[in-house]
Amino acid sequence: MVQRIGGFRRKTRFKLQKPLRQKGKISITNYIATFAEGEKVVLNAEPSVTKGMYFPRFHGKAGIVKAKRGTCYEIEIRDGSVIKTMIVHPVHLKKVI
């Protein structure tokens, strides 16, 4: 069998890149943000934090908060016709206004 080449962040050179003016330390308020069940959120990865990051294919997708699990949240998104649940750290989530 052929081994899979590359890791979790393969081919994400530009997708997970921050604009120049946003580089530096992350805000602690983003790190400890709270979300209510049923709230709509967007998956927006913070590249400097790998803990609780989702698979890069889902970058920019919108979902619904289903539950809290430890410090992370269960997010339900649609991938085509399939509903998928992923566990994401709050630093990688943004509220939909």
Residue frames as qw, qx, qy, qz and C-alpha x, y, z in Angstrom:
[[0.000, 0.887, 0.462, 0.000, 0.00, 0.00, 0.00],
 [0.352, 0.495, -0.032, 0.794, 1.05, 3.57, -0.64],
 [0.333, -0.479, -0.515, 0.628, 1.39, 5.77, 2.41],
 [0.091, 0.921, 0.342, 0.160, -0.47, 9.08, 2.53],
 [0.516, 0.133, -0.107, 0.839, 1.94, 11.98, 2.16],
 [0.087, -0.488, -0.020, -0.868, 1.35, 15.08, 4.21],
 [0.145, -0.201, -0.767, 0.591, -0.29, 15.94, 7.48],
 [0.049, 0.672, 0.669, -0.314, -3.33, 17.71, 8.85],
 [0.085, 0.827, 0.070, -0.552, -2.46, 21.15, 7.42],
 [0.487, -0.012, 0.636, 0.598, -1.33, 19.97, 3.99],
 [0.199, 0.434, 0.544, 0.690, -2.03, 22.42, 1.10],
 [0.208, -0.860, -0.462, 0.067, -3.22, 25.21, 3.43],
 [0.522, -0.017, -0.035, 0.852, -0.41, 27.70, 2.80],
 [0.037, -0.240, -0.138, -0.960, -2.76, 30.57, 1.89],
 [0.498, -0.528, -0.576, -0.377, -6.04, 29.33, 3.35],
 [0.658, -0.631, -0.353, 0.212, -4.80, 29.45, 6.95],
 [0.482, 0.132, -0.095, 0.861, -2.76, 32.63, 6.59],
 [0.142, -0.800, -0.430, 0.392, -3.56, 35.79, 8.55],
 [0.328, 0.869, 0.088, 0.361, -3.43, 39.29, 7.06],
 [0.535, 0.318, -0.359, 0.696, -0.27, 41.17, 8.01],
 [0.178, -0.503, 0.218, -0.817, -2.01, 43.61, 10.37],
 [0.810, -0.400, -0.055, -0.424, -3.70, 40.81, 12.32],
 [0.783, 0.144, -0.529, 0.294, -0.51, 38.89, 13.10],
 [0.011, -0.490, 0.529, -0.693, 0.78, 38.74, 16.66],
 [0.068, 0.040, 0.869, -0.489, -0.70, 37.70, 19.96],
 [0.286, -0.447, -0.711, -0.462, -4.31, 36.53, 19.94],
 [0.355, -0.450, 0.165, -0.803, -6.92, 38.18, 22.12],
 [0.029, -0.025, 0.919, -0.392, -7.83, 36.31, 25.31],
 [0.541, 0.248, 0.324, -0.735, -11.51, 37.23, 24.76],
 [0.681, 0.343, -0.467, -0.448, -11.50, 35.19, 21.53],
 [0.303, 0.261, -0.904, 0.149, -9.86, 32.30, 23.35],
 [0.033, 0.174, 0.856, -0.485, -12.51, 32.09, 26.08],
 [0.402, -0.021, -0.238, -0.884, -15.57, 33.14, 24.03],
 [0.335, 0.173, 0.859, -0.348, -18.91, 31.57, 24.98],
 [0.341, -0.005, -0.571, -0.747, -21.69, 30.46, 22.66],
 [0.609, 0.031, 0.497, -0.617, -25.28, 29.42, 23.40],
 [0.400, 0.142, 0.892, 0.158, -26.89, 26.26, 22.06],
 [0.412, 0.703, 0.579, 0.019, -28.62, 26.86, 18.74],
 [0.005, -0.861, 0.128, 0.493, -26.46, 29.91, 17.95],
 [0.796, 0.576, 0.082, 0.168, -25.15, 30.26, 14.38],
 [0.424, -0.728, 0.372, 0.389, -21.38, 30.42, 14.01],
 [0.689, 0.684, -0.239, -0.036, -18.81, 30.49, 11.19],
 [0.892, -0.239, 0.133, 0.361, -15.73, 28.28, 11.18],
 [0.321, 0.901, -0.193, 0.220, -12.84, 30.75, 10.93],
 [0.894, -0.141, -0.219, 0.365, -9.52, 29.15, 11.85],
 [0.221, -0.930, 0.293, 0.004, -6.94, 30.89, 14.02],
 [0.813, 0.431, -0.372, 0.119, -3.73, 29.53, 12.45],
 [0.120, 0.599, -0.632, 0.477, -1.53, 30.14, 15.49],
 [0.547, -0.233, 0.637, -0.491, -3.65, 27.76, 17.63],
 [0.401, 0.155, -0.832, -0.351, -3.75, 24.14, 16.48],
 [0.080, 0.131, 0.888, -0.434, -5.68, 22.90, 19.52],
 [0.358, 0.522, 0.634, -0.445, -9.32, 22.21, 18.66],
 [0.233, 0.460, -0.381, -0.767, -8.90, 23.11, 14.98],
 [0.805, 0.348, 0.384, -0.288, -11.25, 21.54, 12.46],
 [0.668, 0.113, 0.548, 0.491, -10.22, 19.99, 9.14],
 [0.095, -0.398, 0.182, 0.894, -9.26, 22.82, 6.72],
 [0.040, 0.300, 0.775, 0.555, -11.81, 21.73, 4.09],
 [0.178, -0.732, -0.657, 0.008, -14.56, 23.22, 6.29],
 [0.299, -0.276, -0.117, 0.906, -12.91, 26.68, 6.53],
 [0.163, 0.033, -0.194, -0.967, -15.53, 29.43, 6.16],
 [0.356, -0.356, -0.795, -0.338, -18.56, 27.13, 6.57],
 [0.396, -0.364, 0.235, -0.809, -21.47, 28.15, 8.80],
 [0.468, -0.159, -0.869, 0.028, -22.94, 25.85, 11.41],
 [0.560, -0.632, -0.112, -0.524, -25.05, 25.61, 14.55],
 [0.013, -0.409, 0.771, -0.488, -23.79, 25.10, 18.09],
 [0.708, -0.251, -0.590, -0.295, -25.29, 21.85, 19.40],
 [0.775, -0.603, -0.179, 0.054, -23.56, 21.42, 22.78],
 [0.012, -0.842, 0.502, -0.198, -20.51, 22.29, 24.85],
 [0.971, -0.073, -0.188, 0.131, -17.91, 19.57, 25.39],
 [0.694, -0.260, -0.112, 0.662, -15.20, 20.55, 27.86],
 [0.132, -0.584, 0.036, 0.800, -13.71, 23.82, 26.63],
 [0.019, -0.066, 0.668, 0.741, -14.83, 23.14, 23.04],
 [0.577, 0.305, 0.258, -0.712, -18.18, 23.15, 21.26],
 [0.459, 0.215, 0.831, 0.230, -19.98, 20.61, 19.08],
 [0.284, 0.486, -0.164, -0.810, -20.79, 22.28, 15.77],
 [0.612, 0.341, 0.713, 0.026, -23.21, 20.79, 13.25],
 [0.161, 0.547, -0.346, -0.745, -22.60, 21.69, 9.60],
 [0.830, 0.438, 0.292, -0.185, -23.90, 20.54, 6.23],
 [0.203, -0.476, 0.688, 0.509, -21.40, 19.02, 3.81],
 [0.237, -0.029, -0.772, -0.589, -23.49, 18.63, 0.68],
 [0.662, -0.366, -0.365, -0.543, -26.48, 16.57, 1.80],
 [0.719, -0.191, -0.597, 0.299, -24.66, 15.07, 4.81],
 [0.364, -0.864, 0.074, -0.340, -24.91, 16.60, 8.28],
 [0.718, 0.163, -0.489, 0.467, -21.58, 16.44, 10.11],
 [0.529, -0.845, -0.054, -0.064, -20.71, 17.14, 13.74],
 [0.653, 0.366, -0.347, 0.565, -17.29, 18.46, 14.70],
 [0.579, -0.716, -0.241, 0.307, -15.68, 19.50, 17.95],
 [0.437, 0.617, 0.006, 0.654, -14.12, 22.96, 17.68],
 [0.427, -0.357, -0.365, 0.746, -12.33, 25.26, 20.13],
 [0.099, 0.882, 0.407, -0.213, -14.00, 28.68, 20.51],
 [0.223, -0.632, 0.295, 0.681, -10.93, 30.53, 19.17],
 [0.179, -0.017, 0.766, 0.617, -11.82, 29.09, 15.73],
 [0.065, 0.635, 0.763, 0.101, -15.47, 30.27, 15.82],
 [0.002, 0.023, 0.016, -1.000, -17.14, 33.59, 15.02],
 [0.296, 0.496, 0.675, -0.460, -20.74, 34.57, 15.72],
 [0.157, 0.397, 0.615, 0.663, -23.05, 35.23, 12.78],
 [0.058, 0.330, 0.339, -0.879, -24.74, 38.59, 13.18]]
